[in-house]
Amino acid sequence: MFRKLRFQFIAITTLAITLILMTLVGVINTVRYLQTEHDIQAVLDLLTENNGTIPDTNENRQTFDRQFVSQGTLYNFNYFSARIKANEAIINPGTANHLTSEQIQGFVDQSGLQSFRDRGYLEEDGRYFSYRISPVSETERLVVFFETTQAFRDRWALLVLSIQIAAISWLAFVVVVTIFSGLAIRPFVRNYDKQRAFITNAGHELKTPLAVIAANNELQELLTGETEWTQSTKDQVVRLDHLIAKLIRLARLEERKDQAPVTVDFSQLVQRVSHNMSALWEQEGLHYEADIQEGISLQGVPDDLYELVSILLDNARKYCDPQGTVRLQLANYKPWLRKGRAVLTVSNDYAAGQGQDYRLFFDRFYRSDQSRTRQVASPEESDSDSAPAGGEAKPAQGYGIGLSMAQNIVSLHRGKISVHYKDGVIRFVVSL
């Protein structure tokens, strides 16, 4: 159980740091993108306003200083422009001395193909040029180009670097969390051990006063004969004695982690439990259907597996609707694999199950209706002492321990147990 808790702690903290790192990477690169895009658009604005040139004047420098555009962005990159009228383009090479007239004409032609956009960027031989198209008159357009190769490279370099740093940080964090996760859950382990020890010790301590009460009650019956009150006392003593036995059994079950498993013929074990309970179905007027696949074996503790099947069948029997049907199925899931999984399904008719919170059914002592805990039992209360179910309001006899024990047995065998409700049928599925 604590291994699972530790894994959940690692998973949650890792997910949290992953989201934080992804957010940081996204914010850093978004800010950088917006900053460079602002610089590029500011330069294109100036080129457009000055007919494709950038005069090196104090006014321009002050304008760009106010807009937080660096001088390097303004004067250290190449730009050129073209005025397009009809089918003729008048090219101004600007500072793009490294480009031929044919290359510039090619860029102009490509920008003209983007008729649905008045701005964008073009790429050729690893060099990037941002452009903007603006009308000069009804028949003439101005296209300005600004080389943004370095800006694009800086963006990409920052993205790669930030991802690398985030990945290294994530890996280091996972290692640290994995190492210290044991310390993080240690208080839970201590509290759980104390709770388990308290249950065991309290159970043993309560046995003595219960024995005294039972003896006194028997003496009273010898003196005055059996009465309604002595019988009620006897019933409550039996209930409490059984509850104590269940609690001690559950505590010992959780402590027994190192018991060596053996090969168990699970099909035969399920068949034996089913046969031992066959008389109860007729006694309570229930229909019983069993479909047990032969030859299914697994590694486990026979006594625990026997109790697991008994708990589920007893839970179904005592919580089935009157004249309802209890169904048991055992099948081998993925039998073609060398280690297939045995799937045990126990279901019963349960008309009153709509709206139950089935996620809580395996919680110890959980009851679906706290205001009527002694009136109607629910499946999670239904252990080997639990009350019948259905529409009848019969006195609840269980304490919600049986399914908790079943979950612990399944967990010790590294399996899974789940509960589902659909169309008036409650179904418990165990995968081992």
Secondary structure, 3 states (H helix, E strand, C coil): CHHHHHHHHHHHHHHHHHHHHHHHHHHHHHHHHHHHHHHHHHHHHHHHHCCCCCCCCHHHHHHHHHCCCCHHHHHCCCEEEEEEECCEEEEECCCCCCCCHHHHHHHHHHHHHCCCCCEEEEEECCEEEEEEEEECCCCEEEEEEEECHHHHHHHHHHHHHHHHHHHHHHHHHHHHHHHHHHHHHHHHHHHHHHHHHHHHHHHHHHHHHHHHHHHHHHHHHHHHCCCHHHHHHHHHHHHHHHHHHHHHHHHHHHHCCCCCCEEEEHHHHHHHHHHHCHHHHHHCCCEEEEEECCCCEEEECHHHHHHHHHHHHHHHHHCCCCCCEEEEEEEEECCCCCCCEEEEEEEEECHHHCCCCHHHCCCCCCCCCHHHCCCCCCHHHCCCCCCCCCCCCCCCCCCCCHHHHHHHHHHHCCCEEEEEEECCEEEEEEEC
